[in-house]
Each structure stands twice: as C-alpha cells, then as structure tokens.
Amino acid sequence: MASATGIPQQPPAEHGNEESEPLLGRPGDASQKPAASIAKNLVLGTGVVAEAGGLLLVASVWAAVFLHPPYILFSVHPLAQSFGLLVLIQSILIVQPTVTAEQKKVGQKLHAGLNFLALASFIVGVGSIEYNKIRSNGAHFKSPHAYIGIVASIWQILQYVVGFTMYGAPQLYGGEAKAKAIWKYHRMSGYGLLLLYMAAVTSATKTDYNVNVLGLKLWAAIVIALLVIAGIYPRIKKQKLGL
C-alpha cells in the first residue's frame, strides 16, 4: 500500500501482534494458532531446542546410572531429578504459546498437572538421598549442589502452591481479578527457578557420586543447560510479564 507521496507504507499491525510478541523473534513466532493442537506448543519455535536439552539430560543421566552398577538407593536421586526436570520443561513449553482464553484455560490445566508430576518426582529424588544419608549417617549439605538443590526444592513447592491457589482458589488473593494481576510475578519466579535448576544440573557434576561413579562431564551439563535456556527464554511473551 502506498501513501499520497508514493512511498510504500507498512500495513497496520494485526490485532494482538503486540500481545504475542516474544522476547526474541517476531510476533506470532511462538504463538499457538487458533486451530492447532496444544501438543504442538512443545516444539513451536525454539521449543524444539529446549526439548533437545531435556531429552539429552534424561538420556545422559539414565544411561550413566544404568551403565554403572550396582544400583543403590542413591541412584534414585539422579533418575528422579532428571525426569522431574524434563517434565518441568514440558509444563513451561505447553503453556507459553497460548493466546486465546480457551487455549489459556487448557494450557493452565496441563501446566498444573505436569508441575504436580514434576514436583512429585523431585520429592522422590530428594527423599531418596535424604533417607540414604540418614541411614548411613552421611553428612548433609557437603557440596554447592546440595545447597542449590534444597533451595530449588523449597522454591518449587512454594511456586506450585501459589500457582495452584491462584488458579483454583483466587478468593485467597482477594478475588479473580487480583489473582490474575499477580500472575506475572508467578511467571517471573518460574523462569528464575528454571535458572536455579540449570545451576543444579551443572553443579551436580562436581559431586562425589558423579566424580567417582557416573562420570558426567561439566561441559556436557553446560551444553544441556544452554539448550534448555535457549529454547525457553526466547519464547517468553513480553505482555505476560507486564513488559
């Protein structure tokens, strides 16, 4: 379309473009299409990169555990934590691209269910290592990984409780409108928690169990963490964070 001066003009922005603008990329790059299956959200845009990181994490950890017998109670910890992280990644990817009210409703339910599964897996992982240390009179919190892990676990529980109550019991926050007004803080907290979990992944390579048994490499853990971050963060929608 040209103006009176003959200079071509850009057509007006489609309605909702600003609302679907991700941190990186063009508006709509990471937005669920009206008739698309919500399952496609998992690999939409850069989501496939995050999926690659999550699958590499589980594959490398599970292979390392099962290729280094004997299998002890402590083995449950890396198995459960890596699986929990993979599920947590799915819970983020499934809800990020939702746009319409109906999409958001379905996405929130799946997000809550996947987060519950991830939390249950994390609890099993933490419980196994704590029981093992109590039974063997082992030292607690003897590595940076242990400190990062316990902070992340407590954060995860609080994150789930707040998210679940905001969705299922908004009256606790003064009504649905007030509950929706603080969703952006819940999202910010979730993205911060993901960074902490990536720190936990990399710090795990320096634990005695990994150094003496599993042999997972620090560089590989860093690559996995970068893949997850590079796959999830560019899809963050600015308006969902109040930007």
ZATI-611659 format. One line per 3 residues: number of its first residue (from 1); their letters; for each residue x, y, z of N, C-alpha, C. Coordinates in nm, 4 decimals, always signed. Layout:
BEGIN
NUM) a) X,Y,Z,X,Y,Z,X,Y,Z  ...
// end
This chain:
BEGIN
1) mas) +0.0860,-0.1190,+0.0000,+0.0000,+0.0000,+0.0000,+0.0890,+0.1232,+0.0000  +0.0562,+0.2236,-0.0851,+0.1381,+0.3432,-0.0960,+0.0628,+0.4632,-0.0433  +0.1364,+0.5598,+0.0091,+0.0772,+0.6834,+0.0588,+0.0627,+0.7818,-0.0559
4) atg) +0.0107,+0.9036,-0.0285,-0.0070,+1.0051,-0.1313,+0.1264,+1.0466,-0.1903  +0.2334,+1.0274,-0.1177,+0.3664,+1.0660,-0.1672,+0.4288,+0.9568,-0.2527  +0.3601,+0.8442,-0.2591,+0.4130,+0.7339,-0.3395,+0.5064,+0.6435,-0.2639
7) ipq) +0.5312,+0.6719,-0.1366,+0.6212,+0.5886,-0.0558,+0.5422,+0.4720,+0.0024  +0.5859,+0.3507,-0.0192,+0.5124,+0.2359,+0.0343,+0.5007,+0.2452,+0.1859  +0.3846,+0.2073,+0.2356,+0.3616,+0.2054,+0.3792,+0.3363,+0.0628,+0.4246
10) qpp) +0.3776,+0.0344,+0.5475,+0.3514,-0.0967,+0.6048,+0.2051,-0.1082,+0.6391  +0.1423,-0.2238,+0.6161,+0.0024,-0.2405,+0.6558,-0.0078,-0.2339,+0.8064  -0.1242,-0.1957,+0.8581,-0.1414,-0.1872,+1.0022,-0.1179,-0.3212,+1.0684
13) aeh) -0.0608,-0.3156,+1.1865,-0.0312,-0.4398,+1.2592,-0.1588,-0.5141,+1.2897  -0.1541,-0.6462,+1.2752,-0.2704,-0.7273,+1.3070,-0.3014,-0.7169,+1.4549  -0.4282,-0.7273,+1.4852,-0.4700,-0.7187,+1.6242,-0.4058,-0.8306,+1.7053
16) gne) -0.3468,-0.7960,+1.8143,-0.2888,-0.8962,+1.9040,-0.1422,-0.9222,+1.8797  -0.0849,-0.8593,+1.7721,+0.0566,-0.8814,+1.7460,+0.1427,-0.8425,+1.8650  +0.1139,-0.7249,+1.9217,+0.1909,-0.6798,+2.0359,+0.1772,-0.7762,+2.1528
19) ese) +0.0589,-0.8356,+2.1668,+0.0353,-0.9248,+2.2801,+0.1044,-1.0588,+2.2617  +0.1416,-1.0922,+2.1368,+0.2067,-1.2208,+2.1128,+0.3554,-1.2052,+2.0853  +0.4086,-1.0868,+2.1113,+0.5493,-1.0618,+2.0811,+0.6395,-1.1285,+2.1837
22) pll) +0.7266,-1.2188,+2.1381,+0.8194,-1.2848,+2.2308,+0.9402,-1.1965,+2.2584  +1.0220,-1.2376,+2.3536,+1.1426,-1.1617,+2.3839,+1.2351,-1.1566,+2.2630  +1.2452,-1.2667,+2.1902,+1.3262,-1.2717,+2.0689,+1.2402,-1.3260,+1.9551
25) grp) +1.2575,-1.2718,+1.8373,+1.1798,-1.3171,+1.7236,+1.0659,-1.2221,+1.6912  +0.9826,-1.2629,+1.5976,+0.8730,-1.1792,+1.5519,+0.7443,-1.2152,+1.6239  +0.6487,-1.1210,+1.6300,+0.5178,-1.1522,+1.6886,+0.4566,-1.2732,+1.6192
28) gda) +0.4091,-1.3669,+1.6988,+0.3470,-1.4861,+1.6427,+0.4405,-1.6034,+1.6271  +0.5726,-1.5817,+1.6400,+0.6686,-1.6910,+1.6224,+0.6452,-1.8024,+1.7244  +0.6005,-1.7664,+1.8414,+0.5792,-1.8668,+1.9458,+0.4375,-1.8546,+2.0007
31) sqk) +0.3404,-1.8455,+1.9083,+0.2010,-1.8334,+1.9477,+0.1208,-1.9492,+1.8904  +0.0366,-2.0080,+1.9724,-0.0469,-2.1190,+1.9292,-0.1522,-2.0701,+1.8302  -0.1600,-2.1351,+1.7157,-0.2589,-2.0993,+1.6152,-0.3982,-2.1418,+1.6624
34) paa) -0.5031,-2.0724,+1.6160,-0.6396,-2.0989,+1.6640,-0.6829,-2.2452,+1.6550  -0.6512,-2.3121,+1.5445,-0.6978,-2.4490,+1.5264,-0.5895,-2.5532,+1.5538  -0.4747,-2.5099,+1.6008,-0.3626,-2.6026,+1.6212,-0.3777,-2.6816,+1.7504
37) sia) -0.3257,-2.8029,+1.7505,-0.3248,-2.8841,+1.8715,-0.2293,-2.8233,+1.9730  -0.2680,-2.8272,+2.0985,-0.1824,-2.7699,+2.2022,-0.0531,-2.8488,+2.2164  -0.0530,-2.9727,+2.1697,+0.0685,-3.0548,+2.1768,+0.1802,-2.9943,+2.0924
40) knl) +0.1451,-2.9191,+1.9881,+0.2462,-2.8567,+1.9033,+0.3221,-2.7469,+1.9771  +0.2649,-2.6985,+2.0871,+0.3338,-2.5958,+2.1657,+0.4691,-2.6438,+2.2162  +0.4834,-2.7753,+2.2323,+0.6066,-2.8306,+2.2877,+0.7270,-2.8103,+2.1965
43) vlg) +0.7025,-2.7976,+2.0662,+0.8133,-2.7838,+1.9713,+0.7997,-2.6576,+1.8867  +0.7089,-2.5692,+1.9244,+0.6858,-2.4478,+1.8477,+0.8053,-2.3529,+1.8608  +0.8479,-2.2947,+1.7501,+0.9595,-2.2005,+1.7547,+1.0853,-2.2654,+1.8092
46) tgv) +1.1429,-2.2029,+1.9097,+1.2656,-2.2563,+1.9695,+1.2383,-2.3660,+2.0722  +1.1109,-2.4022,+2.0887,+1.0763,-2.5064,+2.1854,+1.1478,-2.6371,+2.1585  +1.1701,-2.6676,+2.0304,+1.2379,-2.7919,+1.9951,+1.3801,-2.7955,+2.0516
49) vae) +1.4425,-2.6796,+2.0673,+1.5774,-2.6720,+2.1251,+1.5735,-2.7113,+2.2731  +1.4729,-2.6593,+2.3444,+1.4576,-2.6952,+2.4862,+1.4281,-2.8439,+2.5024  +1.3460,-2.8984,+2.4106,+1.3163,-3.0412,+2.4148,+1.4435,-3.1231,+2.3972
52) agg) +1.5280,-3.0789,+2.3057,+1.6544,-3.1496,+2.2832,+1.7388,-3.1497,+2.4104  +1.7432,-3.0335,+2.4789,+1.8194,-3.0255,+2.6027,+1.7635,-3.1163,+2.7101  +1.6314,-3.1172,+2.7264,+1.5690,-3.2011,+2.8284,+1.5886,-3.3488,+2.8010
55) lll) +1.5745,-3.3891,+2.6751,+1.5920,-3.5305,+2.6401,+1.7370,-3.5737,+2.6540  +1.8297,-3.4850,+2.6197,+1.9717,-3.5166,+2.6381,+2.0052,-3.5333,+2.7857  +1.9442,-3.4518,+2.8703,+1.9671,-3.4629,+3.0139,+1.9236,-3.5991,+3.0653
58) vas) +1.8004,-3.6384,+3.0322,+1.7497,-3.7678,+3.0793,+1.8304,-3.8829,+3.0208  +1.8600,-3.8757,+2.8916,+1.9346,-3.9838,+2.8271,+2.0731,-4.0015,+2.8884  +2.1427,-3.8909,+2.9120,+2.2788,-3.8997,+2.9653,+2.2791,-3.9468,+3.1106
61) vwa) +2.1882,-3.8939,+3.1914,+2.1834,-3.9320,+3.3327,+2.1394,-4.0768,+3.3489  +2.0318,-4.1155,+3.2817,+1.9814,-4.2521,+3.2961,+2.0813,-4.3533,+3.2419  +2.1475,-4.3209,+3.1308,+2.2477,-4.4123,+3.0761,+2.3646,-4.4276,+3.1728
64) avf) +2.4077,-4.3158,+3.2313,+2.5200,-4.3205,+3.3259,+2.4854,-4.4053,+3.4475  +2.3634,-4.3918,+3.4975,+2.3224,-4.4686,+3.6162,+2.3157,-4.6177,+3.5850  +2.2487,-4.6544,+3.4755,+2.2275,-4.7961,+3.4468,+2.3515,-4.8647,+3.3894
67) lhp) +2.4493,-4.7859,+3.3472,+2.5738,-4.8457,+3.2987,+2.6790,-4.8562,+3.4089  +2.6430,-4.8108,+3.5298,+2.7388,-4.8162,+3.6406,+2.6757,-4.8820,+3.7631  +2.6507,-5.0134,+3.7568,+2.6008,-5.0839,+3.8749,+2.7090,-5.0909,+3.9813
70) pyi) +2.6760,-5.1281,+4.1061,+2.5433,-5.1720,+4.1487,+2.4453,-5.0561,+4.1655  +2.3174,-5.0887,+4.1543,+2.2145,-4.9873,+4.1680,+2.1769,-4.9755,+4.3155  +2.2008,-4.8578,+4.3688,+2.1770,-4.8351,+4.5113,+2.0648,-4.7328,+4.5283
73) lfs) +2.0226,-4.7134,+4.6518,+1.9148,-4.6189,+4.6791,+1.9500,-4.4800,+4.6275  +2.0781,-4.4441,+4.6359,+2.1211,-4.3127,+4.5902,+2.0943,-4.2941,+4.4412  +2.0910,-4.4046,+4.3661,+2.0691,-4.3971,+4.2217,+1.9346,-4.3360,+4.1879
76) vhp) +1.8392,-4.3486,+4.2787,+1.7053,-4.2945,+4.2541,+1.7107,-4.1428,+4.2387  +1.8027,-4.0786,+4.3089,+1.8091,-3.9324,+4.3077,+1.8334,-3.8746,+4.1683  +1.9413,-3.9109,+4.0991,+1.9612,-3.8544,+3.9652,+1.8530,-3.8961,+3.8662
79) laq) +1.8010,-4.0188,+3.8804,+1.6946,-4.0642,+3.7905,+1.5693,-3.9786,+3.8071  +1.5290,-3.9597,+3.9326,+1.4058,-3.8850,+3.9598,+1.4213,-3.7368,+3.9286  +1.5356,-3.6792,+3.9614,+1.5545,-3.5355,+3.9397,+1.5610,-3.5014,+3.7913
82) sfg) +1.6299,-3.5832,+3.7131,+1.6383,-3.5565,+3.5692,+1.5011,-3.5735,+3.5031  +1.4263,-3.6753,+3.5449,+1.2909,-3.6940,+3.4914,+1.2017,-3.5766,+3.5310  +1.2129,-3.5326,+3.6561,+1.1337,-3.4190,+3.7025,+1.1631,-3.2933,+3.6227
85) llv) +1.2899,-3.2711,+3.5894,+1.3272,-3.1538,+3.5099,+1.2699,-3.1621,+3.3687  +1.2706,-3.2822,+3.3101,+1.2123,-3.2987,+3.1771,+1.0635,-3.2650,+3.1795  +0.9939,-3.3123,+3.2813,+0.8509,-3.2833,+3.2939,+0.8280,-3.1347,+3.3180
88) liq) +0.9131,-3.0735,+3.3996,+0.9009,-2.9297,+3.4264,+0.9170,-2.8495,+3.2977  +1.0090,-2.8902,+3.2133,+1.0284,-2.8235,+3.0844,+0.9012,-2.8334,+3.0005  +0.8361,-2.9523,+3.0022,+0.7112,-2.9683,+2.9271,+0.6023,-2.8749,+2.9804
91) sil) +0.5988,-2.8595,+3.1115,+0.4943,-2.7767,+3.1719,+0.5079,-2.6307,+3.1304  +0.6316,-2.5862,+3.1084,+0.6552,-2.4486,+3.0641,+0.6235,-2.4346,+2.9153  +0.6742,-2.5294,+2.8362,+0.6558,-2.5224,+2.6917,+0.5088,-2.5298,+2.6515
94) ivq) +0.4293,-2.6072,+2.7235,+0.2893,-2.6288,+2.6845,+0.2046,-2.5038,+2.7030  +0.2403,-2.4199,+2.8009,+0.1559,-2.3044,+2.8322,+0.2068,-2.1743,+2.7713  +0.3342,-2.1669,+2.7392,+0.3925,-2.0424,+2.6867,+0.3204,-1.9856,+2.5648
97) ptv) +0.2909,-2.0661,+2.4613,+0.2367,-2.0079,+2.3375,+0.0859,-1.9802,+2.3392  +0.0166,-2.0132,+2.4484,-0.1284,-1.9941,+2.4495,-0.1633,-1.8466,+2.4342  -0.2713,-1.8197,+2.3586,-0.3107,-1.6823,+2.3284,-0.4549,-1.6549,+2.3690
100) tae) -0.5478,-1.7363,+2.3192,-0.6893,-1.7131,+2.3469,-0.7264,-1.7609,+2.4867  -0.8429,-1.7173,+2.5325,-0.8889,-1.7558,+2.6660,-0.9042,-1.9071,+2.6778  -0.9570,-1.9707,+2.5729,-0.9767,-2.1156,+2.5764,-0.8422,-2.1879,+2.5773
103) qkk) -0.7479,-2.1401,+2.4973,-0.6151,-2.2004,+2.4960,-0.5483,-2.1883,+2.6324  -0.5613,-2.0711,+2.6930,-0.5004,-2.0486,+2.8240,-0.5627,-2.1392,+2.9297  -0.6930,-2.1617,+2.9196,-0.7618,-2.2478,+3.0169,-0.7088,-2.3904,+3.0096
106) vgq) -0.6987,-2.4419,+2.8872,-0.6455,-2.5778,+2.8687,-0.4991,-2.5836,+2.9092  -0.4234,-2.4821,+2.8680,-0.2815,-2.4781,+2.8997,-0.2544,-2.4736,+3.0484  -0.3348,-2.3976,+3.1214,-0.3164,-2.3865,+3.2663,-0.3415,-2.5198,+3.3356
109) klh) -0.4422,-2.5935,+3.2871,-0.4705,-2.7243,+3.3476,-0.3562,-2.8221,+3.3238  -0.3060,-2.8240,+3.2002,-0.1939,-2.9121,+3.1690,-0.0680,-2.8684,+3.2437  -0.0481,-2.7381,+3.2527,+0.0670,-2.6826,+3.3251,+0.0642,-2.7257,+3.4712
112) agl) -0.0535,-2.7158,+3.5334,-0.0670,-2.7543,+3.6742,-0.0437,-2.9038,+3.6934  -0.1000,-2.9861,+3.6038,-0.0838,-3.1303,+3.6155,+0.0607,-3.1743,+3.5967  +0.1270,-3.1171,+3.4962,+0.2673,-3.1509,+3.4719,+0.3571,-3.1025,+3.5856
115) nfl) +0.3251,-2.9849,+3.6391,+0.4033,-2.9345,+3.7523,+0.3877,-3.0235,+3.8745  +0.2683,-3.0771,+3.8936,+0.2466,-3.1690,+4.0065,+0.3302,-3.2958,+3.9883  +0.3322,-3.3475,+3.8650,+0.4127,-3.4668,+3.8364,+0.5609,-3.4381,+3.8582
118) ala) +0.6069,-3.3207,+3.8129,+0.7470,-3.2825,+3.8321,+0.7792,-3.2704,+3.9803  +0.6899,-3.2058,+4.0557,+0.7118,-3.1883,+4.1993,+0.7178,-3.3233,+4.2697  +0.6283,-3.4151,+4.2322,+0.6280,-3.5489,+4.2927,+0.7597,-3.6203,+4.2646
121) sfi) +0.8107,-3.6051,+4.1428,+0.9381,-3.6680,+4.1075,+1.0528,-3.6071,+4.1870  +1.0516,-3.4752,+4.2031,+1.1553,-3.4086,+4.2818,+1.1515,-3.4542,+4.4281  +1.0316,-3.4697,+4.4811,+1.0173,-3.5136,+4.6205,+1.0741,-3.6546,+4.6380
124) vgv) +1.0463,-3.7424,+4.5405,+1.1025,-3.8777,+4.5453,+1.2547,-3.8718,+4.5410  +1.3091,-3.7869,+4.4536,+1.4543,-3.7757,+4.4415,+1.5202,-3.7229,+4.5667  +1.4638,-3.6170,+4.6229,+1.5192,-3.5597,+4.7461,+1.5002,-3.6568,+4.8627
127) gsi) +1.3842,-3.7209,+4.8692,+1.3575,-3.8165,+4.9769,+1.4543,-3.9328,+4.9759  +1.4896,-3.9810,+4.8565,+1.5795,-4.0953,+4.8474,+1.7194,-4.0606,+4.8989  +1.7675,-3.9420,+4.8641,+1.9021,-3.9050,+4.9074,+1.9053,-3.8740,+5.0568
130) eyn) +1.7987,-3.8125,+5.1071,+1.7946,-3.7827,+5.2496,+1.7843,-3.9108,+5.3323  +1.7019,-4.0049,+5.2874,+1.6901,-4.1327,+5.3583,+1.8227,-4.2073,+5.3565  +1.8907,-4.2022,+5.2425,+2.0200,-4.2693,+5.2297,+2.1226,-4.2094,+5.3252
133) kir) +2.1221,-4.0762,+5.3379,+2.2180,-4.0106,+5.4274,+2.1855,-4.0388,+5.5740  +2.0569,-4.0398,+5.6072,+2.0170,-4.0692,+5.7450,+2.0544,-4.2120,+5.7824  +2.0279,-4.3062,+5.6898,+2.0566,-4.4471,+5.7163,+2.2059,-4.4739,+5.7306
136) sng) +2.2883,-4.4006,+5.6544,+2.4328,-4.4237,+5.6573,+2.5084,-4.3217,+5.7419  +2.4333,-4.2345,+5.8116,+2.4937,-4.1277,+5.8931,+2.5862,-4.0391,+5.8099  +2.5467,-4.0172,+5.6847,+2.6265,-3.9338,+5.5962,+2.6079,-3.7857,+5.6248
139) ahf) +2.7037,-3.7056,+5.5811,+2.6969,-3.5612,+5.6032,+2.5972,-3.4971,+5.5075  +2.5212,-3.4036,+5.5605,+2.4263,-3.3285,+5.4790,+2.4912,-3.1991,+5.4305  +2.4461,-3.1522,+5.3153,+2.4888,-3.0227,+5.2609,+2.6417,-3.0087,+5.2585
142) ksp) +2.7071,-3.1047,+5.1925,+2.8525,-3.1009,+5.1860,+2.9027,-3.0490,+5.0515  +2.8122,-3.0052,+4.9649,+2.8529,-2.9558,+4.8333,+2.7624,-2.8412,+4.7911  +2.8102,-2.7556,+4.6998,+2.7251,-2.6485,+4.6460,+2.5970,-2.7048,+4.5843
145) hay) +2.6065,-2.8219,+4.5218,+2.4888,-2.8845,+4.4612,+2.3797,-2.9096,+4.5651  +2.4198,-2.9512,+4.6842,+2.3217,-2.9793,+4.7891,+2.2474,-2.8528,+4.8306  +2.3201,-2.7447,+4.8453,+2.2577,-2.6181,+4.8846,+2.1651,-2.5659,+4.7745
148) igi) +2.2129,-2.5721,+4.6511,+2.1296,-2.5279,+4.5387,+2.0045,-2.6140,+4.5297  +2.0222,-2.7443,+4.5484,+1.9103,-2.8369,+4.5377,+1.8019,-2.8129,+4.6419  +1.8404,-2.7876,+4.7661,+1.7391,-2.7685,+4.8699,+1.6663,-2.6364,+4.8512
151) vas) +1.7393,-2.5330,+4.8080,+1.6743,-2.4042,+4.7801,+1.5752,-2.4198,+4.6642  +1.6176,-2.4908,+4.5593,+1.5299,-2.5125,+4.4444,+1.4070,-2.5939,+4.4837  +1.4237,-2.6922,+4.5708,+1.3117,-2.7755,+4.6132,+1.2081,-2.6948,+4.6902
154) iwq) +1.2548,-2.6127,+4.7836,+1.1628,-2.5291,+4.8610,+1.0933,-2.4282,+4.7688  +1.1708,-2.3693,+4.6789,+1.1166,-2.2738,+4.5818,+1.0089,-2.3405,+4.4963  +1.0360,-2.4645,+4.4521,+0.9419,-2.5379,+4.3683,+0.8101,-2.5626,+4.4410
157) ilq) +0.8179,-2.5982,+4.5674,+0.6958,-2.6223,+4.6456,+0.6146,-2.4948,+4.6584  +0.6806,-2.3847,+4.6934,+0.6116,-2.2563,+4.7061,+0.5528,-2.2123,+4.5724  +0.6289,-2.2328,+4.4660,+0.5831,-2.1956,+4.3319,+0.4554,-2.2714,+4.2962
160) yvv) +0.4536,-2.4000,+4.3274,+0.3358,-2.4802,+4.2938,+0.2154,-2.4399,+4.3782  +0.2380,-2.4220,+4.5064,+0.1271,-2.3853,+4.5957,+0.0655,-2.2518,+4.5537  +0.1494,-2.1523,+4.5267,+0.0996,-2.0211,+4.4861,+0.0263,-2.0306,+4.3529
163) gft) +0.0852,-2.0990,+4.2561,+0.0221,-2.1122,+4.1251,-0.1097,-2.1855,+4.1323  -0.1126,-2.2941,+4.2076,-0.2361,-2.3731,+4.2188,-0.3472,-2.2945,+4.2873  -0.3142,-2.2236,+4.3949,-0.4169,-2.1487,+4.4664,-0.4641,-2.0264,+4.3881
166) myg) -0.3740,-1.9635,+4.3123,-0.4163,-1.8506,+4.2297,-0.5183,-1.8953,+4.1256  -0.4988,-2.0169,+4.0731,-0.5895,-2.0695,+3.9702,-0.7149,-2.1325,+4.0315  -0.6968,-2.2113,+4.1374,-0.8095,-2.2854,+4.1933,-0.8822,-2.2167,+4.3067
169) apq) -0.8153,-2.1243,+4.3759,-0.8789,-2.0558,+4.4892,-0.8414,-1.9086,+4.4887  -0.8821,-1.8345,+4.3835,-0.8421,-1.6930,+4.3721,-0.8940,-1.6056,+4.4856  -0.9962,-1.6544,+4.5575,-1.0500,-1.5765,+4.6692,-0.9457,-1.5554,+4.7785
172) lyg) -0.8454,-1.6412,+4.7822,-0.7373,-1.6250,+4.8797,-0.6558,-1.4992,+4.8531  -0.6643,-1.4489,+4.7309,-0.5890,-1.3302,+4.6918,-0.6786,-1.2073,+4.6750  -0.8029,-1.2221,+4.7205,-0.8950,-1.1097,+4.7117,-0.9824,-1.1110,+4.5883
175) gea) -0.9905,-1.2238,+4.5196,-1.0745,-1.2343,+4.4021,-0.9955,-1.2665,+4.2769  -1.0679,-1.3042,+4.1712,-1.0040,-1.3474,+4.0476,-0.9214,-1.2367,+3.9831  -0.9723,-1.1142,+3.9849,-0.9004,-1.0023,+3.9222,-0.7658,-0.9784,+3.9895
178) kak) -0.7633,-0.9816,+4.1223,-0.6387,-0.9594,+4.1944,-0.5424,-1.0767,+4.1761  -0.5995,-1.1970,+4.1675,-0.5145,-1.3146,+4.1452,-0.4479,-1.3066,+4.0084  -0.5237,-1.2664,+3.9055,-0.4685,-1.2546,+3.7709,-0.3610,-1.1459,+3.7643
181) aiw) -0.3773,-1.0425,+3.8478,-0.2826,-0.9308,+3.8462,-0.1432,-0.9715,+3.8923  -0.1331,-1.0815,+3.9670,-0.0013,-1.1244,+4.0156,+0.0520,-1.2463,+3.9397  -0.0184,-1.2855,+3.8325,+0.0302,-1.3969,+3.7528,+0.1697,-1.3697,+3.6983
184) kyh) +0.1946,-1.2415,+3.6605,+0.3251,-1.2106,+3.6015,+0.4390,-1.2393,+3.6977  +0.4145,-1.2197,+3.8276,+0.5184,-1.2477,+3.9261,+0.5410,-1.3988,+3.9396  +0.4326,-1.4740,+3.9264,+0.4431,-1.6199,+3.9292,+0.5273,-1.6675,+3.8106
187) rms) +0.5048,-1.6078,+3.6941,+0.5813,-1.6455,+3.5753,+0.7289,-1.6083,+3.5912  +0.7545,-1.4859,+3.6394,+0.8934,-1.4430,+3.6615,+0.9640,-1.5381,+3.7567  +0.8937,-1.5756,+3.8631,+0.9510,-1.6669,+3.9616,+0.9823,-1.8019,+3.8984
190) gyg) +0.8923,-1.8489,+3.8121,+0.9137,-1.9776,+3.7465,+1.0358,-1.9772,+3.6566  +1.0547,-1.8691,+3.5821,+1.1722,-1.8609,+3.4952,+1.3008,-1.8493,+3.5780  +1.2916,-1.7830,+3.6929,+1.4066,-1.7768,+3.7819,+1.4391,-1.9130,+3.8399
193) lll) +1.3342,-1.9885,+3.8752,+1.3525,-2.1234,+3.9288,+1.4187,-2.2137,+3.8259  +1.3809,-2.1981,+3.6993,+1.4415,-2.2798,+3.5947,+1.5922,-2.2560,+3.5874  +1.6344,-2.1301,+3.6000,+1.7779,-2.0995,+3.6004,+1.8480,-2.1686,+3.7175
196) lym) +1.7820,-2.1693,+3.8338,+1.8409,-2.2337,+3.9510,+1.8544,-2.3838,+3.9283  +1.7553,-2.4432,+3.8643,+1.7639,-2.5865,+3.8346,+1.8761,-2.6152,+3.7352  +1.8982,-2.5258,+3.6414,+2.0099,-2.5458,+3.5483,+2.1434,-2.5362,+3.6230
199) aav) +2.1487,-2.4488,+3.7239,+2.2688,-2.4407,+3.8077,+2.2872,-2.5706,+3.8852  +2.1756,-2.6303,+3.9282,+2.1826,-2.7575,+4.0000,+2.2359,-2.8683,+3.9094  +2.1952,-2.8661,+3.7831,+2.2424,-2.9662,+3.6871,+2.3937,-2.9571,+3.6692
202) tsa) +2.4437,-2.8365,+3.6486,+2.5877,-2.8208,+3.6262,+2.6685,-2.8502,+3.7525  +2.6175,-2.8074,+3.8693,+2.6913,-2.8309,+3.9940,+2.6923,-2.9786,+4.0326  +2.5958,-3.0556,+3.9826,+2.5900,-3.1983,+4.0141,+2.7109,-3.2735,+3.9607
205) tkt) +2.7745,-3.2192,+3.8579,+2.8906,-3.2871,+3.8004,+3.0112,-3.2851,+3.8941  +3.0068,-3.2011,+3.9960,+3.1183,-3.1908,+4.0901,+3.0929,-3.2659,+4.2206  +2.9827,-3.3391,+4.2289,+2.9548,-3.4164,+4.3494,+3.0391,-3.5438,+4.3502
208) dyn) +3.0595,-3.6001,+4.4685,+3.1400,-3.7227,+4.4813,+3.0805,-3.8365,+4.3994  +2.9486,-3.8509,+4.4021,+2.8828,-3.9619,+4.3320,+2.9081,-3.9535,+4.1816  +2.9027,-3.8339,+4.1277,+2.9263,-3.8211,+3.9837,+3.0738,-3.8393,+3.9507
211) vnv) +3.1616,-3.7782,+4.0304,+3.3057,-3.7884,+4.0036,+3.3532,-3.9331,+4.0147  +3.3034,-4.0057,+4.1160,+3.3527,-4.1410,+4.1425,+3.2754,-4.2503,+4.0702  +3.1509,-4.2217,+4.0299,+3.0678,-4.3280,+3.9716,+3.0188,-4.2932,+3.8310
214) lgl) +2.9369,-4.1888,+3.8197,+2.8694,-4.1616,+3.6931,+2.9628,-4.1071,+3.5854  +3.0444,-4.0110,+3.6207,+3.1393,-3.9566,+3.5246,+3.0809,-3.8600,+3.4228  +2.9686,-3.7981,+3.4542,+2.9112,-3.6982,+3.3635,+3.0023,-3.5752,+3.3585
217) klw) +3.0196,-3.5173,+3.2410,+3.1136,-3.4073,+3.2213,+3.0469,-3.2716,+3.2428  +3.1239,-3.1797,+3.2996,+3.0740,-3.0449,+3.3227,+3.0351,-2.9767,+3.1921  +3.1171,-2.9914,+3.0892,+3.0880,-2.9256,+2.9615,+2.9561,-2.9748,+2.9027
220) aai) +2.9277,-3.1043,+2.9205,+2.8027,-3.1594,+2.8685,+2.6830,-3.1016,+2.9444  +2.6966,-3.0869,+3.0765,+2.5895,-3.0298,+3.1571,+2.5649,-2.8841,+3.1193  +2.6731,-2.8112,+3.0903,+2.6597,-2.6711,+3.0489,+2.5873,-2.6620,+2.9148
223) via) +2.6226,-2.7493,+2.8215,+2.5562,-2.7510,+2.6906,+2.4067,-2.7782,+2.7070  +2.3727,-2.8755,+2.7913,+2.2317,-2.9086,+2.8153,+2.1578,-2.7895,+2.8745  +2.2194,-2.7252,+2.9737,+2.1559,-2.6091,+3.0368,+2.1345,-2.4964,+2.9355
226) llv) +2.2335,-2.4734,+2.8499,+2.2216,-2.3675,+2.7496,+2.1132,-2.3994,+2.6475  +2.0991,-2.5259,+2.6115,+1.9938,-2.5654,+2.5182,+1.8558,-2.5388,+2.5771  +1.8380,-2.5741,+2.7030,+1.7090,-2.5521,+2.7690,+1.6776,-2.4030,+2.7762
229) iag) +1.7754,-2.3249,+2.8173,+1.7556,-2.1804,+2.8293,+1.7303,-2.1170,+2.6923  +1.8090,-2.1582,+2.5916,+1.7943,-2.1028,+2.4569,+1.6618,-2.1425,+2.3932  +1.6035,-2.2530,+2.4399,+1.4765,-2.2967,+2.3844,+1.3560,-2.2332,+2.4503
232) iyp) +1.3684,-2.1999,+2.5786,+1.2535,-2.1492,+2.6543,+1.2486,-1.9973,+2.6609  +1.3588,-1.9345,+2.6894,+1.3562,-1.7898,+2.7159,+1.3182,-1.7031,+2.5949  +1.3605,-1.7363,+2.4728,+1.3180,-1.6539,+2.3600,+1.1663,-1.6565,+2.3373
235) rik) +1.0974,-1.7588,+2.3887,+0.9526,-1.7696,+2.3676,+0.8712,-1.6941,+2.4742  +0.9368,-1.6361,+2.5722,+0.8647,-1.5626,+2.6754,+0.7905,-1.4464,+2.6111  +0.6617,-1.4356,+2.6376,+0.5815,-1.3265,+2.5832,+0.5915,-1.2042,+2.6752
238) kqk) +0.6284,-1.0933,+2.6159,+0.6556,-0.9735,+2.6945,+0.5356,-0.9302,+2.7780  +0.4159,-0.9334,+2.7167,+0.2999,-0.8811,+2.7886,+0.2616,-0.9699,+2.9062  +0.3004,-1.0993,+2.9023,+0.2690,-1.1885,+3.0133,+0.3559,-1.1598,+3.1352
241) lgl) +0.4633,-1.0842,+3.1125,+0.5485,-1.0402,+3.2242,+0.5225,-0.8942,+3.2579  +0.4238,-0.8346,+3.1923,+0.3903,-0.6953,+3.2187,+0.4860,-0.5971,+3.1549  +0.5612,-0.6437,+3.0504,+0.6587,-0.5565,+2.9851,+0.5941,-0.4800,+2.8700
// end
